[in-house]
Amino acid sequence: MIIGRVLENEKRVKFDVEIHCNNCGKNVPGGLQTGESYFQTHEFRIELDNFKKNYLCGICRDHNRRNQQ
């Protein structure tokens, strides 16, 4: 999954962060990617923290979508 911004012709940085679904608590597999110039900036850390706070796994996200319709 790509988070943040990746400029044209820019190298991507792959990293692993432990992320859990905020609804059911399941550990989310897989890593994240971002652009080399964006990685480890202040904005990146803020965006990653917000992503962790709001993340829902696919099952919980689909369940919420069905309930809203």
Order of alpha helices (4+ residues) and beta strands (2+ residues): beta-beta-alpha-alpha
